[in-house]
């Protein structure tokens, strides 16, 4: 069955960095768009970033553009989120998720419509990121 397992969260001071990882299994990883979505306390899910199946194309929410970098290693079935210059507002549970459709069918849609999360079908358990001084 499909499994997405995030790791790498933790506590960091403002301005610091963290690297999240998501290990995937149970599907042909290299054929699916992958994404990161976060949820801050008391707030709705917020789309963060998305990467094409081959890793060549990436998209970011305006709130993280220039600070976060998404990448993937298809040989390791893993997607990453490098987070630099972290701010208190980045505090959230970060979830790894996959598009329900193969071959990048929906790639880029969320960059225009970030609330369209219904096409993501499997989610990890989440990893907590806390930014505070």
C-alpha positions as CSV (number, residue, x, y, z in Angstrom):
1,X,0.0,0.0,0.0
2,X,1.0,3.6,-0.5
3,X,3.1,5.0,2.4
4,X,4.6,8.5,2.8
5,X,6.8,9.0,5.8
6,X,8.1,12.5,6.7
7,X,11.1,13.2,8.8
8,X,13.4,16.1,9.6
9,X,11.1,18.4,11.6
10,X,12.1,20.0,14.8
11,X,12.7,23.3,16.6
12,X,14.8,26.0,15.1
13,X,15.4,29.7,15.8
14,X,14.2,32.4,13.3
15,X,16.6,32.6,10.4
16,X,17.6,29.0,10.8
17,X,17.3,26.1,8.4
18,X,15.8,22.6,8.3
19,X,15.6,19.9,5.7
20,X,12.5,17.7,5.5
21,X,12.4,14.3,3.9
22,X,9.6,12.2,2.7
23,X,10.2,8.5,2.0
24,X,7.6,7.0,-0.4
25,X,6.6,3.4,-1.1
26,X,3.8,1.4,-2.6
27,X,3.6,3.2,-5.9
28,X,5.8,4.1,-8.9
29,X,7.3,7.2,-7.3
30,X,9.1,8.5,-10.5
31,X,5.8,8.9,-12.3
32,X,4.0,11.2,-9.9
33,X,4.0,14.9,-9.0
34,X,4.8,15.3,-5.3
35,X,4.1,18.2,-3.0
36,X,4.4,19.6,0.5
37,X,1.5,21.1,2.3
38,X,1.5,22.6,5.8
39,X,-1.0,23.4,8.5
40,X,-0.3,26.0,11.2
41,X,-2.1,25.8,14.5
42,X,-5.7,26.9,14.1
43,X,-5.4,27.4,10.4
44,X,-6.4,25.6,7.2
45,X,-4.1,23.5,5.1
46,X,-1.7,25.7,3.1
47,X,-0.1,24.4,-0.1
48,X,3.7,25.0,0.0
49,X,5.4,23.5,-3.0
50,X,5.2,21.0,-5.8
51,X,7.7,19.1,-8.0
52,X,7.3,17.3,-11.3
53,X,7.8,13.6,-11.5
54,X,11.3,14.0,-13.0
55,X,12.2,16.9,-10.7
56,X,12.8,19.4,-13.5
57,X,9.8,21.7,-12.7
58,X,9.0,23.2,-9.3
59,X,6.4,25.6,-8.0
60,X,6.2,27.5,-4.7
61,X,3.7,29.5,-2.7
62,X,4.6,33.1,-2.6
63,X,5.0,32.9,1.2
64,X,8.0,30.6,0.8
65,X,9.4,31.5,-2.6
66,X,13.1,32.2,-2.4
67,X,13.5,30.6,1.0
68,X,12.4,27.0,0.4
69,X,13.6,24.5,-2.2
70,X,11.8,21.3,-3.2
71,X,13.8,18.4,-4.7
72,X,13.5,14.7,-5.2
73,X,15.7,11.6,-5.7
74,X,13.8,9.1,-7.7
75,X,16.4,6.4,-7.1
76,X,15.7,6.7,-3.4
77,X,11.9,7.3,-3.7
78,X,12.3,10.5,-1.6
79,X,11.2,14.1,-1.9
80,X,12.8,16.8,0.1
81,X,12.0,20.3,1.3
82,X,15.0,22.5,2.2
83,X,13.8,25.4,4.3
84,X,16.1,28.4,4.8
85,X,15.6,31.7,6.5
86,X,12.8,30.2,8.6
87,X,10.3,32.6,10.1
88,X,7.9,32.2,13.1
89,X,5.1,32.1,10.6
90,X,6.5,28.9,9.1
91,X,5.6,27.0,12.3
92,X,3.3,24.2,11.2
93,X,2.9,20.5,10.6
94,X,4.4,19.7,7.2
95,X,2.8,17.0,5.1
96,X,4.1,15.2,2.1
97,X,1.5,14.3,-0.5
98,X,1.2,12.9,-4.0
99,X,-1.0,13.8,-6.9
100,X,-3.6,11.1,-7.6
101,X,-2.9,11.2,-11.4
102,X,0.4,10.0,-12.9
103,X,2.6,11.7,-15.5
104,X,2.3,15.2,-14.1
105,X,-1.3,15.5,-15.2
106,X,-2.1,18.2,-12.7
107,X,1.3,19.8,-12.4
108,X,1.3,23.5,-11.7
109,X,-2.5,23.8,-11.0
110,X,-1.9,24.5,-7.3
111,X,0.4,27.4,-8.1
112,X,-2.6,29.1,-9.6
113,X,-5.2,27.6,-7.3
114,X,-3.5,26.8,-4.0
115,X,-6.7,25.7,-2.3
116,X,-7.2,22.9,-4.9
117,X,-5.9,20.1,-2.7
118,X,-8.5,17.5,-3.6
119,X,-6.3,16.0,-6.3
120,X,-3.8,14.8,-3.7
121,X,-4.8,11.3,-2.7
122,X,-2.2,10.1,-0.1
123,X,-0.7,12.0,2.8
124,X,2.0,11.3,5.3
125,X,1.5,11.6,9.0
126,X,3.2,15.0,9.1
127,X,6.3,16.4,10.8
128,X,6.2,19.3,13.2
129,X,8.3,22.4,12.4
130,X,8.5,25.0,15.2
131,X,10.3,28.3,14.7
132,X,10.7,30.3,17.8
133,X,13.3,32.2,19.8
